Amino acid sequence: MRHNYIGEIENKREESSELAILSCEMINDADMAFILCDELGKTHYEKNFKLKRGSNTLDLHLPDLKKGKYNAWIQVQGKTFLRKLAIEKESPKGFFASWNKLIKNYV
């Protein structure tokens, strides 16, 4: 491997949030900045990571994301990578969602 590799984002739905999984291959230890923006450019998540040389898998817990399309801006060693993320469905909120969750725990 002669260059850093940033994979595509895989997303999975968890009970209370979206879980995005990002795989990376680094030629050296590196700092990474991860910024998730909606289509209008509003930032919804921002975090810095320390990556080790070799394979890295990052689990990104993304609470409160609404249905829609997002762009992840990923900066590593002076280069910027853009990855897309689509949220297909919203988590239910409010009284009935809480009640339904409570019932499921007792059934």
N, CA, C and O atoms as a printed pandas DataFrame, in Angstrom:
     atom_number atom_name residue_name chain_id  residue_number  x_coord  y_coord  z_coord
0              1         N          MET        A               1    0.850   -1.182    0.000
1              2        CA          MET        A               1    0.000    0.000    0.000
2              3         C          MET        A               1    0.889    1.236    0.000
3              4         O          MET        A               1    1.779    1.363    0.841
4              5         N          ARG        A               2    0.654    2.140   -0.931
5              6        CA          ARG        A               2    1.489    3.335   -1.057
6              7         C          ARG        A               2    0.760    4.619   -0.688
7              8         O          ARG        A               2    1.374    5.685   -0.645
8              9         N          HIS        A               3   -0.513    4.534   -0.427
9             10        CA          HIS        A               3   -1.268    5.731   -0.063
10            11         C          HIS        A               3   -2.347    5.370    0.954
11            12         O          HIS        A               3   -2.690    4.201    1.132
12            13         N          ASN        A               4   -2.862    6.379    1.602
13            14        CA          ASN        A               4   -3.943    6.169    2.563
14            15         C          ASN        A               4   -5.224    5.826    1.820
15            16         O          ASN        A               4   -5.485    6.355    0.740
16            17         N          TYR        A               5   -6.015    4.945    2.399
17            18        CA          TYR        A               5   -7.282    4.537    1.804
18            19         C          TYR        A               5   -8.396    4.815    2.812
19            20         O          TYR        A               5   -8.323    4.396    3.967
20            21         N          ILE        A               6   -9.424    5.524    2.359
21            22        CA          ILE        A               6  -10.620    5.772    3.166
22            23         C          ILE        A               6  -11.774    5.073    2.469
23            24         O          ILE        A               6  -12.114    5.413    1.336
24            25         N          GLY        A               7  -12.381    4.089    3.144
25            26        CA          GLY        A               7  -13.471    3.316    2.550
26            27         C          GLY        A               7  -14.782    4.082    2.526
27            28         O          GLY        A               7  -14.868    5.224    2.979
28            29         N          GLU        A               8  -15.795    3.429    1.990
29            30        CA          GLU        A               8  -17.140    3.997    1.983
30            31         C          GLU        A               8  -17.744    3.836    3.381
31            32         O          GLU        A               8  -17.301    2.993    4.160
32            33         N          ILE        A               9  -18.732    4.630    3.683
33            34        CA          ILE        A               9  -19.408    4.555    4.985
34            35         C          ILE        A               9  -20.546    3.550    4.894
35            36         O          ILE        A               9  -21.392    3.625    4.003
36            37         N          GLU        A              10  -20.552    2.613    5.829
37            38        CA          GLU        A              10  -21.675    1.677    5.963
38            39         C          GLU        A              10  -22.508    2.167    7.136
39            40         O          GLU        A              10  -21.961    2.522    8.180
40            41         N          ASN        A              11  -23.809    2.190    6.978
41            42        CA          ASN        A              11  -24.626    2.602    8.127
42            43         C          ASN        A              11  -25.601    1.512    8.524
43            44         O          ASN        A              11  -26.154    0.795    7.689
44            45         N          LYS        A              12  -25.792    1.415    9.845
45            46        CA          LYS        A              12  -26.698    0.447   10.438
46            47         C          LYS        A              12  -27.560    1.189   11.440
47            48         O          LYS        A              12  -27.116    2.144   12.077
48            49         N          ARG        A              13  -28.771    0.749   11.567
49            50        CA          ARG        A              13  -29.702    1.373   12.510
50            51         C          ARG        A              13  -29.595    0.665   13.851
51            52         O          ARG        A              13  -29.730   -0.556   13.927
52            53         N          GLU        A              14  -29.355    1.430   14.903
53            54        CA          GLU        A              14  -29.404    0.903   16.261
54            55         C          GLU        A              14  -30.654    1.454   16.914
55            56         O          GLU        A              14  -31.350    2.282   16.326
56            57         N          GLU        A              15  -30.943    1.012   18.107
57            58        CA          GLU        A              15  -32.193    1.398   18.762
58            59         C          GLU        A              15  -32.331    2.913   18.923
59            60         O          GLU        A              15  -33.405    3.463   18.680
60            61         N          SER        A              16  -31.266    3.584   19.325
61            62        CA          SER        A              16  -31.391    5.013   19.611
62            63         C          SER        A              16  -30.628    5.915   18.648
63            64         O          SER        A              16  -30.727    7.137   18.751
64            65         N          SER        A              17  -29.872    5.343   17.718
65            66        CA          SER        A              17  -29.105    6.196   16.813
66            67         C          SER        A              17  -28.653    5.422   15.590
67            68         O          SER        A              17  -28.796    4.202   15.513
68            69         N          GLU        A              18  -28.112    6.149   14.654
69            70        CA          GLU        A              18  -27.470    5.539   13.496
70            71         C          GLU        A              18  -26.051    5.161   13.889
71            72         O          GLU        A              18  -25.397    5.884   14.639
72            73         N          LEU        A              19  -25.584    4.046   13.391
73            74        CA          LEU        A              19  -24.196    3.644   13.578
74            75         C          LEU        A              19  -23.554    3.635   12.201
75            76         O          LEU        A              19  -23.954    2.865   11.329
76            77         N          ALA        A              20  -22.570    4.483   12.008
77            78        CA          ALA        A              20  -21.831    4.526   10.754
78            79         C          ALA        A              20  -20.484    3.851   10.991
79            80         O          ALA        A              20  -19.822    4.092   12.000
80            81         N          ILE        A              21  -20.095    3.012   10.054
81            82        CA          ILE        A              21  -18.835    2.297   10.163
82            83         C          ILE        A              21  -17.943    2.731    9.007
83            84         O          ILE        A              21  -18.331    2.661    7.841
84            85         N          LEU        A              22  -16.745    3.180    9.353
85            86        CA          LEU        A              22  -15.792    3.659    8.359
86            87         C          LEU        A              22  -14.498    2.869    8.494
87            88         O          LEU        A              22  -13.891    2.836    9.564
88            89         N          SER        A              23  -14.082    2.237    7.412
89            90        CA          SER        A              23  -12.827    1.488    7.394
90            91         C          SER        A              23  -11.763    2.299    6.672
91            92         O          SER        A              23  -12.028    2.933    5.650
92            93         N          CYS        A              24  -10.541    2.267    7.226
93            94        CA          CYS        A              24   -9.432    3.042    6.672
94            95         C          CYS        A              24   -8.160    2.206    6.687
95            96         O          CYS        A              24   -7.996    1.323    7.528
96            97         N          GLU        A              25   -7.272    2.489    5.762
97            98        CA          GLU        A              25   -5.931    1.904    5.742
98            99         C          GLU        A              25   -4.946    3.070    5.712
99           100         O          GLU        A              25   -5.006    3.916    4.820
100          101         N          MET        A              26   -4.045    3.113    6.681
101          102        CA          MET        A              26   -3.085    4.212    6.787
102          103         C          MET        A              26   -1.662    3.700    6.566
103          104         O          MET        A              26   -1.300    2.621    7.037
104          105         N          ILE        A              27   -0.862    4.485    5.844
105          106        CA          ILE        A              27    0.537    4.093    5.653
106          107         C          ILE        A              27    1.385    4.492    6.859
107          108         O          ILE        A              27    2.451    3.920    7.083
108          109         N          ASN        A              28    0.915    5.472    7.636
109          110        CA          ASN        A              28    1.571    5.913    8.867
110          111         C          ASN        A              28    0.505    6.296    9.886
111          112         O          ASN        A              28   -0.661    6.458    9.528
112          113         N          ASP        A              29    0.891    6.442   11.148
113          114        CA          ASP        A              29   -0.035    6.997   12.134
114          115         C          ASP        A              29   -0.479    8.365   11.638
115          116         O          ASP        A              29    0.315    9.111   11.065
116          117         N          ALA        A              30   -1.750    8.694   11.859
117          118        CA          ALA        A              30   -2.262    9.964   11.339
118          119         C          ALA        A              30   -3.429   10.459   12.176
119          120         O          ALA        A              30   -4.125    9.675   12.821
120          121         N          ASP        A              31   -3.633   11.773   12.157
121          122        CA          ASP        A              31   -4.821   12.391   12.744
122          123         C          ASP        A              31   -5.869   12.508   11.647
123          124         O          ASP        A              31   -5.547   12.788   10.492
124          125         N          MET        A              32   -7.119   12.291   12.019
125          126        CA          MET        A              32   -8.208   12.405   11.063
126          127         C          MET        A              32   -9.293   13.290   11.647
127          128         O          MET        A              32   -9.661   13.139   12.812
128          129         N          ALA        A              33   -9.806   14.212   10.849
129          130        CA          ALA        A              33  -10.959   15.032   11.215
130          131         C          ALA        A              33  -12.148   14.522   10.410
131          132         O          ALA        A              33  -12.059   14.360    9.193
132          133         N          PHE        A              34  -13.268   14.267   11.100
133          134        CA          PHE        A              34  -14.482   13.757   10.469
134          135         C          PHE        A              34  -15.592   14.766   10.726
135          136         O          PHE        A              34  -15.912   15.061   11.878
136          137         N          ILE        A              35  -16.177   15.292    9.665
137          138        CA          ILE        A              35  -17.255   16.277    9.776
138          139         C          ILE        A              35  -18.421   15.802    8.913
139          140         O          ILE        A              35  -18.257   15.558    7.717
140          141         N          LEU        A              36  -19.597   15.673    9.521
141          142        CA          LEU        A              36  -20.785   15.228    8.810
142          143         C          LEU        A              36  -21.744   16.401    8.646
143          144         O          LEU        A              36  -22.174   17.005    9.629
144          145         N          CYS        A              37  -22.075   16.719    7.397
145          146        CA          CYS        A              37  -22.953   17.851    7.081
146          147         C          CYS        A              37  -24.166   17.371    6.292
147          148         O          CYS        A              37  -24.095   16.388    5.554
148          149         N          ASP        A              38  -25.284   18.085    6.461
149          150        CA          ASP        A              38  -26.451   17.774    5.642
150          151         C          ASP        A              38  -26.286   18.440    4.277
151          152         O          ASP        A              38  -25.258   19.058    4.000
152          153         N          GLU        A              39  -27.307   18.308    3.430
153          154        CA          GLU        A              39  -27.222   18.850    2.066
154          155         C          GLU        A              39  -27.137   20.372    2.023
155          156         O          GLU        A              39  -26.708   20.949    1.024
156          157         N          LEU        A              40  -27.551   21.022    3.119
157          158        CA          LEU        A              40  -27.472   22.481    3.180
158          159         C          LEU        A              40  -26.141   22.961    3.762
159          160         O          LEU        A              40  -25.888   24.164    3.820
160          161         N          GLY        A              41  -25.296   22.029    4.191
161          162        CA          GLY        A              41  -23.996   22.384    4.738
162          163         C          GLY        A              41  -23.965   22.540    6.250
163          164         O          GLY        A              41  -22.931   22.907    6.808
164          165         N          LYS        A              42  -25.077   22.268    6.923
165          166        CA          LYS        A              42  -25.121   22.368    8.380
166          167         C          LYS        A              42  -24.408   21.164    9.000
167          168         O          LYS        A              42  -24.688   20.019    8.645
168          169         N          THR        A              43  -23.490   21.429    9.923
169          170        CA          THR        A              43  -22.732   20.368   10.582
170          171         C          THR        A              43  -23.588   19.675   11.634
171          172         O          THR        A              43  -24.194   20.331   12.483
172          173         N          HIS        A              44  -23.636   18.333   11.574
173          174        CA          HIS        A              44  -24.413   17.536   12.531
174          175         C          HIS        A              44  -23.522   16.695   13.439
175          176         O          HIS        A              44  -23.964   16.237   14.493
176          177         N          TYR        A              45  -22.271   16.491   13.035
177          178        CA          TYR        A              45  -21.361   15.657   13.831
178          179         C          TYR        A              45  -19.934   16.045   13.449
179          180         O          TYR        A              45  -19.614   16.245   12.278
180          181         N          GLU        A              46  -19.098   16.145   14.464
181          182        CA          GLU        A              46  -17.700   16.505   14.215
182          183         C          GLU        A              46  -16.832   15.833   15.275
183          184         O          GLU        A              46  -17.101   15.938   16.471
184          185         N          LYS        A              47  -15.796   15.147   14.824
185          186        CA          LYS        A              47  -14.922   14.458   15.773
186          187         C          LYS        A              47  -13.542   14.247   15.150
187          188         O          LYS        A              47  -13.408   14.057   13.941
188          189         N          ASN        A              48  -12.529   14.285   16.004
189          190        CA          ASN        A              48  -11.157   14.002   15.578
190          191         C          ASN        A              48  -10.750   12.630   16.081
191          192         O          ASN        A              48  -11.149   12.212   17.169
192          193         N          PHE        A              49   -9.956   11.932   15.286
193          194        CA          PHE        A              49   -9.505   10.590   15.623
194          195         C          PHE        A              49   -7.995   10.489   15.432
195          196         O          PHE        A              49   -7.413   11.203   14.615
196          197         N          LYS        A              50   -7.379    9.610   16.180
197          198        CA          LYS        A              50   -5.974    9.247   15.991
198          199         C          LYS        A              50   -5.980    7.855   15.369
199          200         O          LYS        A              50   -6.444    6.894   15.982
200          201         N          LEU        A              51   -5.464    7.756   14.157
201          202        CA          LEU        A              51   -5.437    6.492   13.450
202          203         C          LEU        A              51   -4.038    5.891   13.511
203          204         O          LEU        A              51   -3.036    6.605   13.480
204          205         N          LYS        A              52   -3.991    4.591   13.597
205          206        CA          LYS        A              52   -2.721    3.871   13.627
206          207         C          LYS        A              52   -2.359    3.406   12.217
207          208         O          LYS        A              52   -3.218    3.291   11.342
208          209         N          ARG        A              53   -1.104    3.149   12.025
209          210        CA          ARG        A              53   -0.632    2.597   10.756
210          211         C          ARG        A              53   -1.334    1.256   10.536
211          212         O          ARG        A              53   -1.448    0.456   11.465
212          213         N          GLY        A              54   -1.803    1.009    9.318
213          214        CA          GLY        A              54   -2.503   -0.236    8.994
214          215         C          GLY        A              54   -4.007   -0.045    8.971
215          216         O          GLY        A              54   -4.499    1.053    8.707
216          217         N          SER        A              55   -4.734   -1.114    9.248
217          218        CA          SER        A              55   -6.208   -1.102    9.181
218          219         C          SER        A              55   -6.821   -0.460   10.412
219          220         O          SER        A              55   -6.387   -0.704   11.537
220          221         N          ASN        A              56   -7.826    0.354   10.188
221          222        CA          ASN        A              56   -8.593    0.999   11.254
222          223         C          ASN        A              56  -10.076    0.875   10.911
223          224         O          ASN        A              56  -10.466    1.040    9.755
224          225         N          THR        A              57  -10.893    0.589   11.909
225          226        CA          THR        A              57  -12.343    0.588   11.742
226          227         C          THR        A              57  -12.924    1.511   12.799
227          228         O          THR        A              57  -12.701    1.319   13.994
228          229         N          LEU        A              58  -13.668    2.511   12.355
229          230        CA          LEU        A              58  -14.259    3.488   13.265
230          231         C          LEU        A              58  -15.760    3.276   13.339
231          232         O          LEU        A              58  -16.440    3.218   12.314
232          233         N          ASP        A              59  -16.277    3.159   14.565
233          234        CA          ASP        A              59  -17.719    3.098   14.802
234          235         C          ASP        A              59  -18.174    4.489   15.226
235          236         O          ASP        A              59  -17.778    4.987   16.280
236          237         N          LEU        A              60  -18.997    5.103   14.407
237          238        CA          LEU        A              60  -19.460    6.463   14.659
238          239         C          LEU        A              60  -20.935    6.418   15.049
239          240         O          LEU        A              60  -21.787    6.101   14.219
240          241         N          HIS        A              61  -21.237    6.729   16.292
241          242        CA          HIS        A              61  -22.619    6.769   16.758
242          243         C          HIS        A              61  -23.175    8.159   16.457
243          244         O          HIS        A              61  -22.688    9.163   16.976
244          245         N          LEU        A              62  -24.184    8.196   15.627
245          246        CA          LEU        A              62  -24.721    9.459   15.118
246          247         C          LEU        A              62  -26.164    9.641   15.583
247          248         O          LEU        A              62  -27.092    9.257   14.872
248          249         N          PRO        A              63  -26.364   10.218   16.761
249          250        CA          PRO        A              63  -27.724   10.384   17.277
250          251         C          PRO        A              63  -28.469   11.524   16.592
251          252         O          PRO        A              63  -27.868   12.465   16.076
252          253         N          ASP        A              64  -29.774   11.413   16.603
253          254        CA          ASP        A              64  -30.667   12.492   16.165
254          255         C          ASP        A              64  -30.519   12.914   14.709
255          256         O          ASP        A              64  -30.760   14.074   14.377
256          257         N          LEU        A              65  -30.129   11.992   13.837
257          258        CA          LEU        A              65  -30.091   12.340   12.418
258          259         C          LEU        A              65  -31.460   12.077   11.801
259          260         O          LEU        A              65  -32.051   11.016   12.002
260          261         N          LYS        A              66  -31.949   13.043   11.058
261          262        CA          LYS        A              66  -33.223   12.885   10.375
262          263         C          LYS        A              66  -33.001   12.222    9.028
263          264         O          LYS        A              66  -31.880   12.166    8.523
264          265         N          LYS        A              67  -34.076   11.727    8.461
265          266        CA          LYS        A              67  -34.031   11.111    7.140
266          267         C          LYS        A              67  -33.452   12.115    6.153
267          268         O          LYS        A              67  -33.841   13.283    6.148
268          269         N          GLY        A              68  -32.529   11.662    5.326
269          270        CA          GLY        A              68  -31.944   12.542    4.332
270          271         C          GLY        A              68  -30.570   12.101    3.884
271          272         O          GLY        A              68  -30.091   11.022    4.233
272          273         N          LYS        A              69  -29.950   12.964    3.103
273          274        CA          LYS        A              69  -28.612   12.690    2.568
274          275         C          LYS        A              69  -27.599   13.586    3.267
275          276         O          LYS        A              69  -27.845   14.769    3.502
276          277         N          TYR        A              70  -26.459   12.994    3.592
277          278        CA          TYR        A              70  -25.401   13.696    4.310
278          279         C          TYR        A              70  -24.076   13.484    3.595
279          280         O          TYR        A              70  -23.894   12.502    2.875
280          281         N          ASN        A              71  -23.159   14.412    3.803
281          282        CA          ASN        A              71  -21.801   14.296    3.277
282          283         C          ASN        A              71  -20.819   14.289    4.437
283          284         O          ASN        A              71  -20.886   15.127    5.336
284          285         N          ALA        A              72  -19.911   13.333    4.397
285          286        CA          ALA        A              72  -18.845   13.270    5.396
286          287         C          ALA        A              72  -17.580   13.842    4.767
287          288         O          ALA        A              72  -17.112   13.367    3.732
288          289         N          TRP        A              73  -17.041   14.866    5.410
289          290        CA          TRP        A              73  -15.780   15.470    4.992
290          291         C          TRP        A              73  -14.709   14.890    5.900
291          292         O          TRP        A              73  -14.743   15.084    7.115
292          293         N          ILE        A              74  -13.766   14.184    5.310
293          294        CA          ILE        A              74  -12.754   13.465    6.074
294          295         C          ILE        A              74  -11.388   14.009    5.669
295          296         O          ILE        A              74  -10.997   13.939    4.504
296          297         N          GLN        A              75  -10.671   14.551    6.649
297          298        CA          GLN        A              75   -9.351   15.135    6.368
298          299         C          GLN        A              75   -8.268   14.310    7.042
299          300         O          GLN        A              75   -8.300   14.084    8.252
300          301         N          VAL        A              76   -7.299   13.858    6.231
301          302        CA          VAL        A              76   -6.173   13.067    6.721
302          303         C          VAL        A              76   -4.918   13.546    6.007
303          304         O          VAL        A              76   -4.859   13.559    4.777
304          305         N          GLN        A              77   -3.931   13.935    6.775
305          306        CA          GLN        A              77   -2.619   14.337    6.259
306          307         C          GLN        A              77   -2.715   15.302    5.079
307          308         O          GLN        A              77   -2.070   15.109    4.048
308          309         N          GLY        A              78   -3.529   16.339    5.247
309          310        CA          GLY        A              78   -3.623   17.387    4.239
310          311         C          GLY        A              78   -4.516   17.067    3.054
311          312         O          GLY        A              78   -4.663   17.906    2.166
312          313         N          LYS        A              79   -5.111   15.900    3.006
313          314        CA          LYS        A              79   -6.015   15.541    1.916
314          315         C          LYS        A              79   -7.435   15.436    2.456
315          316         O          LYS        A              79   -7.651   15.011    3.591
316          317         N          THR        A              80   -8.400   15.828    1.625
317          318        CA          THR        A              80   -9.804   15.765    2.012
318          319         C          THR        A              80  -10.517   14.724    1.159
319          320         O          THR        A              80  -10.401   14.715   -0.067
320          321         N          PHE        A              81  -11.255   13.852    1.830
321          322        CA          PHE        A              81  -12.038   12.815    1.176
322          323         C          PHE        A              81  -13.508   13.111    1.452
323          324         O          PHE        A              81  -13.852   13.560    2.545
324          325         N          LEU        A              82  -14.365   12.869    0.488
325          326        CA          LEU        A              82  -15.801   13.088    0.642
326          327         C          LEU        A              82  -16.506   11.742    0.510
327          328         O          LEU        A              82  -16.304   11.016   -0.464
328          329         N          ARG        A              83  -17.331   11.421    1.494
329          330        CA          ARG        A              83  -18.107   10.184    1.468
330          331         C          ARG        A              83  -19.561   10.523    1.745
331          332         O          ARG        A              83  -19.859   11.425    2.527
332          333         N          LYS        A              84  -20.461    9.798    1.103
333          334        CA          LYS        A              84  -21.894   10.045    1.248
334          335         C          LYS        A              84  -22.508    9.079    2.253
335          336         O          LYS        A              84  -22.054    7.947    2.419
336          337         N          LEU        A              85  -23.555    9.562    2.918
337          338        CA          LEU        A              85  -24.300    8.759    3.881
338          339         C          LEU        A              85  -25.772    9.098    3.717
339          340         O          LEU        A              85  -26.144   10.271    3.733
340          341         N          ALA        A              86  -26.617    8.076    3.558
341          342        CA          ALA        A              86  -28.065    8.290    3.444
342          343         C          ALA        A              86  -28.754    7.677    4.649
343          344         O          ALA        A              86  -28.507    6.521    4.994
344          345         N          ILE        A              87  -29.614    8.449    5.285
345          346        CA          ILE        A              87  -30.429    7.973    6.392
346          347         C          ILE        A              87  -31.817    7.719    5.818
347          348         O          ILE        A              87  -32.473    8.631    5.316
348          349         N          GLU        A              88  -32.252    6.467    5.900
349          350        CA          GLU        A              88  -33.496    6.064    5.253
350          351         C          GLU        A              88  -34.743    6.313    6.078
351          352         O          GLU        A              88  -35.791    6.645    5.523
352          353         N          LYS        A              89  -34.652    6.160    7.390
353          354        CA          LYS        A              89  -35.861    6.354    8.206
354          355         C          LYS        A              89  -35.497    6.998    9.536
355          356         O          LYS        A              89  -34.397    6.819   10.059
356          357         N          GLU        A              90  -36.428    7.731   10.053
357          358        CA          GLU        A              90  -36.235    8.407   11.332
358          359         C          GLU        A              90  -36.632    7.487   12.468
359          360         O          GLU        A              90  -37.476    6.606   12.308
360          361         N          SER        A              91  -36.009    7.702   13.620
361          362        CA          SER        A              91  -36.449    6.968   14.801
362          363         C          SER        A              91  -37.687    7.672   15.348
363          364         O          SER        A              91  -37.732    8.901   15.411
364          365         N          PRO        A              92  -38.694    6.889   15.743
365          366        CA          PRO        A              92  -39.896    7.513   16.285
366          367         C          PRO        A              92  -39.591    8.236   17.592
367          368         O          PRO        A              92  -38.744    7.810   18.377
368          369         N          LYS        A              93  -40.301    9.335   17.804
369          370        CA          LYS        A              93  -40.102   10.128   19.013
370          371         C          LYS        A              93  -41.450   10.427   19.640
371          372         O          LYS        A              93  -42.495   10.259   19.010
372          373         N          GLY        A              94  -41.417   10.860   20.852
373          374        CA          GLY        A              94  -42.648   11.260   21.510
374          375         C          GLY        A              94  -43.193   10.192   22.439
375          376         O          GLY        A              94  -42.571    9.155   22.672
376          377         N          PHE        A              95  -44.367   10.480   22.957
377          378        CA          PHE        A              95  -45.002    9.626   23.959
378          379         C          PHE        A              95  -45.216    8.197   23.464
379          380         O          PHE        A              95  -44.878    7.243   24.164
380          381         N          PHE        A              96  -45.778    8.040   22.258
381          382        CA          PHE        A              96  -46.103    6.704   21.761
382          383         C          PHE        A              96  -44.853    5.883   21.471
383          384         O          PHE        A              96  -44.862    4.667   21.664
384          385         N          ALA        A              97  -43.796    6.509   21.018
385          386        CA          ALA        A              97  -42.546    5.791   20.785
386          387         C          ALA        A              97  -41.981    5.275   22.100
387          388         O          ALA        A              97  -41.512    4.139   22.172
388          389         N          SER        A              98  -42.024    6.099   23.135
389          390        CA          SER        A              98  -41.542    5.677   24.459
390          391         C          SER        A              98  -42.400    4.545   25.005
391          392         O          SER        A              98  -41.877    3.577   25.557
392          393         N          TRP        A              99  -43.709    4.660   24.854
393          394        CA          TRP        A              99  -44.633    3.631   25.337
394          395         C          TRP        A              99  -44.388    2.313   24.594
395          396         O          TRP        A              99  -44.341    1.254   25.219
396          397         N          ASN        A             100  -44.234    2.370   23.281
397          398        CA          ASN        A             100  -43.993    1.182   22.466
398          399         C          ASN        A             100  -42.683    0.502   22.886
399          400         O          ASN        A             100  -42.629   -0.724   22.982
400          401         N          LYS        A             101  -41.660    1.266   23.129
401          402        CA          LYS        A             101  -40.377    0.720   23.586
402          403         C          LYS        A             101  -40.533    0.028   24.942
403          404         O          LYS        A             101  -39.970   -1.043   25.169
404          405         N          LEU        A             102  -41.285    0.633   25.818
405          406        CA          LEU        A             102  -41.523    0.055   27.138
406          407         C          LEU        A             102  -42.267   -1.276   27.031
407          408         O          LEU        A             102  -41.925   -2.237   27.720
408          409         N          ILE        A             103  -43.270   -1.331   26.177
409          410        CA          ILE        A             103  -44.032   -2.563   25.984
410          411         C          ILE        A             103  -43.149   -3.659   25.407
411          412         O          ILE        A             103  -43.232   -4.804   25.851
412          413         N          LYS        A             104  -42.313   -3.344   24.437
413          414        CA          LYS        A             104  -41.434   -4.337   23.811
414          415         C          LYS        A             104  -40.479   -4.948   24.847
415          416         O          LYS        A             104  -40.128   -6.123   24.741
416          417         N          ASN        A             105  -40.065   -4.179   25.823
417          418        CA          ASN        A             105  -39.155   -4.688   26.846
418          419         C          ASN        A             105  -39.815   -5.692   27.772
419          420         O          ASN        A             105  -39.128   -6.507   28.388
420          421         N          TYR        A             106  -41.138   -5.647   27.882
421          422        CA          TYR        A             106  -41.852   -6.555   28.781
422          423         C          TYR        A             106  -42.488   -7.737   28.075
423          424         O          TYR        A             106  -42.995   -8.645   28.734
424          425         N          VAL        A             107  -42.475   -7.749   26.774
425          426        CA          VAL        A             107  -43.106   -8.851   26.016
426          427         C          VAL        A             107  -42.106   -9.934   25.731
427          428         O          VAL        A             107  -42.445  -10.939   25.107
